[in-house]
Amino acid sequence: MKKIFELKNFSNRFNPVVLPGIFRLLNFNCGIIAGVRAKGMRVFLVFFLFVFIFQSFELFSWPFRKKTKESVQTEESGEVPDLKNQTEKKAEIRKGKPVNSVRYIVGDIAITEHDIDDMGLLLKKKARTGGAVNRKPIDELIIRAIVEIESRASSIIVSDAKVNNEIKKRMESSGITNEATFQNLVSRETGLPYQLWMEDLRYQIKRHQLIQIAIPIPQPDDSELRRHYNKKKHQIGLEILYREIVFRPKNTTSAEELRVSNLARKVRADLMRNPGSFPKVARTHSENVSFAKGRGGLVGYLAINEIAETDRILASQLFNLRPGQISSVFRDQGNRYIVVRLEGKRPLPFEKAKSLIQQDIYMNNIEKNFDQWVEKRKKETAIVEVK
């Protein structure tokens, strides 16, 4: 009994509120234990009471031990609790933080912060390739919203199928059959995410259809065409006169490809030593398969755009040569090995340039009339800035 009362005094120093009551209960039970004759029962009751005391001590001391553990971890990491930052974060969570707030409303179309960011990226990338006018992102978005509103009024719908058909045409013109390759090429050349490029393509299709339906474009007369030709005949197009020597591999083996490649390079090296021999070599070389072989490889004046429609690689080589200059050996779109010499360049004659002039004037008038139409529609459309 004395030991029990000593334990009581010890516990009062650590838990003066809870444990004295428990030990009063223990003293009462000790009286019962003293009256019990059975030794096994006394042992059981004493064990039960000590377990009860221990669990009570653990229960009441747990919050203090948890706090101490967190403090120790903070001290070990060297971090100082930023109470101000924690308070601000809690306040921000309670208030909410807008991530895509509406900035403008054009008619029934909302323009958000995210839209403005995307348009800024699009215009920036287009400006690098000369494909964008000098507009602010919000101005371009307002124009696109007006186009969308007017397209709906005119029942113009640009479906996914229509966009995909346009993409297929562009893949075919580029000689690409794999869609993933085309997507990588677009992203690399434009610097834009492919989905953003697709949405811009959708808008361009819609804009073109709207112009055809809603915006009348006056056709130029013959006198205007002639004035335009005289002013820009050196920019409209060229006619090219050139000679060619063409070698075609007999099969697709690597050995044959290497043989023909070496043959073409040897012929070119001989021509560089004696450029005047080009007509004779073109006419007499047994492996020259050019259709102009009988004329010493001479191809009559052709418009550079006509050459490009047949072979863009050949047109590019000819465009970059000076009269009298011989090209390096290159492979055309038919995988033939070719050497060419430029004989002459001149502006397209008026009759050949007429269709190109009409197209050039039409495009200029389109932009002019479209801008006038947009300004008029802006005055008729509700445009609200959200502050």
C-alpha positions as CSV (number, residue, x, y, z in Angstrom):
1,M,0.0,0.0,0.0
2,K,2.8,2.4,0.8
3,K,4.3,1.8,-2.7
4,I,1.0,2.6,-4.3
5,F,0.8,5.9,-2.5
6,E,4.4,6.8,-3.4
7,L,3.4,6.1,-7.1
8,K,0.5,8.4,-6.6
9,N,2.8,11.2,-5.4
10,F,5.1,10.6,-8.4
11,S,2.2,10.8,-10.9
12,N,0.9,14.0,-9.5
13,R,4.0,15.8,-10.7
14,F,3.4,14.7,-14.3
15,N,-0.4,14.7,-14.6
16,P,-2.0,16.6,-11.7
17,V,-5.5,16.6,-13.2
18,V,-6.1,13.0,-14.4
19,L,-4.0,10.6,-12.4
20,P,-5.0,11.5,-8.8
21,G,-8.6,10.4,-9.6
22,I,-7.3,7.2,-11.0
23,F,-5.2,6.5,-7.9
24,R,-8.2,7.2,-5.7
25,L,-9.9,4.5,-7.6
26,L,-6.8,2.3,-7.1
27,N,-6.8,2.8,-3.3
28,F,-10.4,1.9,-3.2
29,N,-9.8,-1.3,-5.2
30,C,-6.8,-2.1,-3.0
31,G,-9.2,-2.4,-0.1
32,I,-11.2,-4.9,-2.1
33,I,-8.0,-6.7,-3.0
34,A,-7.0,-7.0,0.6
35,G,-10.3,-8.7,1.3
36,V,-9.9,-11.2,-1.4
37,R,-8.4,-14.4,-0.3
38,A,-7.7,-15.9,-3.8
39,K,-4.2,-15.0,-4.9
40,G,-5.0,-15.5,-8.7
41,M,-7.8,-13.0,-8.5
42,R,-5.6,-10.4,-6.8
43,V,-2.9,-10.7,-9.5
44,F,-5.5,-10.3,-12.2
45,L,-7.0,-7.2,-10.7
46,V,-3.7,-5.5,-10.2
47,F,-2.7,-6.3,-13.8
48,F,-6.0,-4.9,-15.1
49,L,-5.6,-1.6,-13.1
50,F,-2.0,-1.0,-14.3
51,V,-3.1,-1.5,-18.0
52,F,-5.9,1.0,-17.4
53,I,-3.5,3.5,-15.9
54,F,-1.0,3.1,-18.8
55,Q,-3.7,3.5,-21.5
56,S,-5.1,6.6,-19.8
57,F,-1.6,8.2,-19.7
58,E,-1.0,7.4,-23.4
59,L,-4.4,8.9,-24.4
60,F,-3.9,12.2,-22.6
61,S,-0.2,12.7,-23.6
62,W,-0.7,11.9,-27.3
63,P,-1.4,15.4,-28.6
64,F,1.7,16.7,-26.8
65,R,3.9,14.0,-28.2
66,K,2.6,14.6,-31.8
67,K,3.4,18.3,-31.5
68,T,6.9,17.5,-30.1
69,K,7.6,15.1,-33.0
70,E,6.6,17.7,-35.6
71,S,8.8,20.3,-33.9
72,V,11.8,18.0,-33.9
73,Q,11.3,17.3,-37.6
74,T,11.2,21.0,-38.3
75,E,14.3,21.6,-36.3
76,E,16.2,18.7,-38.0
77,S,15.3,20.0,-41.5
78,G,16.3,23.6,-40.6
79,E,13.0,25.0,-41.9
80,V,11.3,27.8,-40.2
81,P,7.5,27.7,-40.3
82,D,6.2,30.5,-42.5
83,L,3.0,31.4,-40.7
84,K,2.3,34.3,-42.9
85,N,2.6,32.3,-46.1
86,Q,0.4,29.5,-44.7
87,T,-2.2,32.1,-43.8
88,E,-2.1,33.6,-47.3
89,K,-2.4,30.1,-48.9
90,K,-5.5,29.3,-46.8
91,A,-7.0,32.6,-47.7
92,E,-6.4,32.0,-51.4
93,I,-8.0,28.5,-51.2
94,R,-11.0,30.1,-49.5
95,K,-11.4,32.9,-52.1
96,G,-10.4,30.8,-55.2
97,K,-8.0,31.9,-57.9
98,P,-9.2,32.5,-61.5
99,V,-7.1,30.7,-64.1
100,N,-9.0,31.5,-67.3
101,S,-11.1,34.7,-66.7
102,V,-13.2,36.3,-69.4
103,R,-11.7,39.5,-70.7
104,Y,-14.1,40.5,-73.6
105,I,-17.5,39.4,-74.9
106,V,-18.1,39.9,-78.6
107,G,-21.8,39.3,-79.4
108,D,-22.3,35.9,-77.6
109,I,-18.6,34.8,-77.8
110,A,-16.4,35.1,-74.7
111,I,-12.6,35.8,-75.1
112,T,-10.6,34.6,-72.2
113,E,-7.1,35.1,-70.9
114,H,-6.1,31.7,-72.3
115,D,-7.4,32.7,-75.8
116,I,-5.3,35.9,-75.7
117,D,-2.2,33.9,-74.7
118,D,-2.7,31.4,-77.5
119,M,-3.3,34.1,-80.1
120,G,-0.2,36.0,-78.9
121,L,1.9,32.8,-79.6
122,L,0.2,32.3,-83.0
123,L,0.8,35.8,-84.2
124,K,4.4,35.8,-82.9
125,K,5.2,32.6,-84.8
126,K,3.4,33.8,-88.0
127,A,5.3,37.1,-87.9
128,R,8.6,35.2,-88.2
129,T,7.5,33.6,-91.5
130,G,5.8,36.7,-92.9
131,G,2.4,35.1,-92.5
132,A,0.8,37.5,-90.1
133,V,-0.4,41.1,-90.2
134,N,0.7,43.5,-87.4
135,R,-2.3,43.2,-85.0
136,K,-2.6,42.8,-81.3
137,P,-3.9,39.5,-80.1
138,I,-7.1,40.9,-78.8
139,D,-7.8,42.7,-82.1
140,E,-7.3,39.5,-84.0
141,L,-9.6,37.6,-81.6
142,I,-12.3,40.2,-82.0
143,I,-12.1,39.8,-85.8
144,R,-12.2,36.0,-85.5
145,A,-15.3,36.3,-83.2
146,I,-17.1,38.4,-85.8
147,V,-16.2,35.9,-88.5
148,E,-17.6,33.1,-86.3
149,I,-20.8,35.1,-85.7
150,E,-21.3,35.9,-89.4
151,S,-20.4,32.3,-90.4
152,R,-23.2,30.9,-88.2
153,A,-25.6,33.5,-89.7
154,S,-24.6,32.3,-93.2
155,S,-24.8,28.6,-92.2
156,I,-21.1,28.1,-92.9
157,I,-19.9,25.0,-91.0
158,V,-16.3,23.8,-91.2
159,S,-16.5,20.2,-90.0
160,D,-13.6,18.0,-88.8
161,A,-14.0,16.1,-92.1
162,K,-13.4,19.3,-94.1
163,V,-10.4,20.2,-92.1
164,N,-9.0,16.7,-92.5
165,N,-9.6,16.8,-96.3
166,E,-7.6,20.0,-96.5
167,I,-4.8,18.4,-94.4
168,K,-4.7,15.4,-96.8
169,K,-4.3,17.8,-99.8
170,R,-1.4,19.5,-98.1
171,M,0.2,16.2,-97.3
172,E,-0.1,15.0,-100.9
173,S,1.4,18.3,-102.2
174,S,4.3,17.8,-99.8
175,G,4.8,14.2,-100.8
176,I,4.1,13.0,-97.2
177,T,1.9,9.9,-96.6
178,N,2.4,9.5,-92.8
179,E,0.3,11.7,-90.6
180,A,2.7,11.7,-87.7
181,T,5.5,12.8,-90.0
182,F,3.3,15.6,-91.3
183,Q,2.4,16.7,-87.7
184,N,6.1,16.8,-86.8
185,L,6.9,18.8,-89.9
186,V,4.2,21.4,-89.2
187,S,5.3,21.8,-85.6
188,R,8.9,22.2,-86.6
189,E,8.3,24.6,-89.5
190,T,5.7,26.8,-87.7
191,G,6.9,26.5,-84.1
192,L,3.2,25.9,-83.1
193,P,1.5,23.0,-81.3
194,Y,-0.2,21.0,-83.9
195,Q,-3.7,21.4,-82.4
196,L,-3.3,25.2,-82.4
197,W,-2.2,25.1,-86.0
198,M,-5.3,23.0,-86.9
199,E,-7.6,25.5,-85.2
200,D,-6.0,28.3,-87.2
201,L,-6.5,26.3,-90.4
202,R,-10.2,25.8,-89.5
203,Y,-10.5,29.6,-89.2
204,Q,-8.8,30.3,-92.5
205,I,-11.1,27.9,-94.3
206,K,-14.1,29.5,-92.6
207,R,-12.9,33.0,-93.4
208,H,-12.3,32.1,-97.1
209,Q,-15.8,30.7,-97.5
210,L,-17.3,33.8,-95.7
211,I,-15.5,36.1,-98.1
212,Q,-16.8,34.3,-101.1
213,I,-20.4,34.5,-99.8
214,A,-20.7,37.8,-97.9
215,I,-18.0,40.1,-99.2
216,P,-18.1,41.1,-102.9
217,I,-14.7,41.6,-104.5
218,P,-14.6,43.8,-107.7
219,Q,-12.9,42.3,-110.7
220,P,-10.1,44.4,-112.3
221,D,-10.4,45.6,-115.9
222,D,-7.8,45.2,-118.6
223,S,-6.3,48.6,-118.1
224,E,-5.8,47.9,-114.4
225,L,-4.1,44.6,-115.2
226,R,-1.7,46.3,-117.6
227,R,-0.8,49.0,-115.0
228,H,-0.2,46.3,-112.4
229,Y,1.9,44.3,-114.8
230,N,4.2,47.2,-115.8
231,K,4.6,48.1,-112.1
232,K,5.4,44.5,-110.9
233,K,6.5,42.5,-113.9
234,H,9.8,41.7,-112.3
235,Q,8.1,40.4,-109.2
236,I,5.1,38.5,-110.7
237,G,7.0,35.7,-112.4
238,L,9.9,34.5,-114.6
239,E,10.4,32.4,-117.6
240,I,13.4,30.1,-117.5
241,L,15.5,28.8,-120.4
242,Y,17.8,25.9,-119.5
243,R,19.6,22.7,-120.5
244,E,19.6,19.4,-118.7
245,I,21.3,16.0,-118.5
246,V,19.3,13.3,-116.8
247,F,20.4,9.9,-115.4
248,R,17.9,7.3,-114.2
249,P,19.0,4.2,-112.2
250,K,18.0,0.9,-113.9
251,N,16.8,-0.5,-110.5
252,T,16.5,0.4,-106.9
253,T,19.5,-1.5,-105.5
254,S,22.0,0.5,-103.5
255,A,24.8,-0.6,-105.9
256,E,23.0,0.8,-108.9
257,E,22.1,4.0,-107.0
258,L,25.8,4.4,-106.2
259,R,26.9,3.8,-109.7
260,V,24.6,6.4,-111.2
261,S,25.4,8.9,-108.5
262,N,29.1,8.6,-109.2
263,L,28.5,8.8,-113.0
264,A,26.5,12.0,-112.7
265,R,29.2,13.6,-110.5
266,K,31.9,12.6,-113.0
267,V,29.9,14.2,-115.8
268,R,29.4,17.3,-113.8
269,A,33.1,17.6,-113.0
270,D,33.9,17.3,-116.7
271,L,31.4,20.1,-117.5
272,M,32.8,22.4,-114.9
273,R,36.2,22.1,-116.6
274,N,34.6,22.9,-120.0
275,P,31.1,24.5,-119.6
276,G,30.8,25.0,-123.4
277,S,30.7,21.2,-123.9
278,F,27.3,20.9,-122.2
279,P,25.2,20.7,-125.4
280,K,27.5,18.1,-126.9
281,V,27.6,15.9,-123.8
282,A,23.8,16.1,-123.4
283,R,23.3,15.1,-127.0
284,T,25.9,12.2,-127.1
285,H,26.0,10.7,-123.6
286,S,24.5,7.2,-123.9
287,E,22.8,7.2,-120.5
288,N,21.2,10.7,-120.8
289,V,17.5,10.0,-120.7
290,S,16.3,13.6,-121.1
291,F,13.4,14.2,-123.5
292,A,15.5,17.2,-124.8
293,K,18.5,15.1,-125.6
294,G,18.3,15.6,-129.4
295,R,18.4,19.4,-128.8
296,G,21.5,19.2,-126.7
297,G,19.3,19.2,-123.5
298,L,17.7,22.6,-124.3
299,V,14.4,23.1,-122.7
300,G,12.4,26.1,-124.1
301,Y,11.3,29.1,-122.0
302,L,8.9,27.9,-119.3
303,A,7.3,29.8,-116.5
304,I,8.9,29.0,-113.2
305,N,5.5,28.3,-111.6
306,E,4.7,25.8,-114.3
307,I,8.0,24.0,-113.7
308,A,7.2,24.0,-109.9
309,E,3.8,22.4,-110.6
310,T,5.7,19.4,-112.2
311,D,8.8,19.3,-110.0
312,R,9.4,21.7,-107.1
313,I,13.0,20.5,-106.6
314,L,14.0,21.3,-110.2
315,A,12.2,24.8,-110.0
316,S,14.1,25.6,-106.8
317,Q,17.5,24.7,-108.4
318,L,16.8,26.8,-111.5
319,F,15.5,29.8,-109.6
320,N,18.7,30.1,-107.6
321,L,21.1,29.8,-110.7
322,R,22.6,32.7,-112.6
323,P,22.7,32.6,-116.5
324,G,25.6,30.3,-117.6
325,Q,25.9,28.7,-114.2
326,I,25.8,24.8,-113.8
327,S,24.0,23.3,-110.9
328,S,25.3,20.6,-108.6
329,V,24.0,17.1,-109.0
330,F,20.6,16.7,-107.4
331,R,17.8,14.2,-107.4
332,D,14.4,15.4,-108.7
333,Q,11.0,14.3,-107.5
334,G,11.2,11.2,-109.8
335,N,14.5,10.2,-108.1
336,R,16.5,10.9,-111.2
337,Y,20.0,12.3,-111.0
338,I,20.1,15.7,-112.9
339,V,22.6,18.4,-113.8
340,V,21.2,21.6,-115.3
341,R,22.7,24.8,-116.8
342,L,20.7,28.0,-116.8
343,E,20.6,29.7,-120.2
344,G,18.4,32.7,-119.5
345,K,15.7,34.4,-117.3
346,R,13.1,37.0,-118.3
347,P,9.8,38.4,-116.9
348,L,6.7,36.6,-117.9
349,P,5.0,38.1,-121.0
350,F,1.8,40.0,-120.2
351,E,-0.5,37.3,-121.7
352,K,1.2,34.5,-119.6
353,A,1.3,36.7,-116.5
354,K,-2.4,37.8,-116.9
355,S,-3.8,35.1,-114.7
356,L,-1.2,35.7,-112.0
357,I,-1.8,39.5,-112.1
358,Q,-5.6,38.9,-111.7
359,Q,-4.9,36.6,-108.7
360,D,-2.5,39.2,-107.2
361,I,-5.0,42.1,-107.5
362,Y,-7.8,39.8,-106.3
363,M,-5.8,39.0,-103.1
364,N,-5.0,42.6,-102.5
365,N,-8.7,43.5,-102.9
366,I,-9.8,40.7,-100.7
367,E,-7.7,42.1,-97.8
368,K,-8.8,45.6,-98.4
369,N,-12.5,44.8,-98.7
370,F,-12.3,42.3,-95.7
371,D,-10.8,45.0,-93.5
372,Q,-13.6,47.5,-94.5
373,W,-16.2,44.8,-93.9
374,V,-14.8,44.1,-90.4
375,E,-14.8,47.7,-89.4
376,K,-18.4,48.0,-90.4
377,R,-19.4,44.9,-88.5
378,K,-17.5,46.1,-85.4
379,K,-19.8,49.1,-85.2
380,E,-22.8,46.8,-85.5
381,T,-21.7,44.2,-82.9
382,A,-21.8,44.5,-79.1
383,I,-18.2,44.3,-77.9
384,V,-17.8,44.5,-74.1
385,E,-14.6,44.6,-72.0
386,V,-15.0,42.7,-68.7
387,K,-13.1,44.4,-65.9
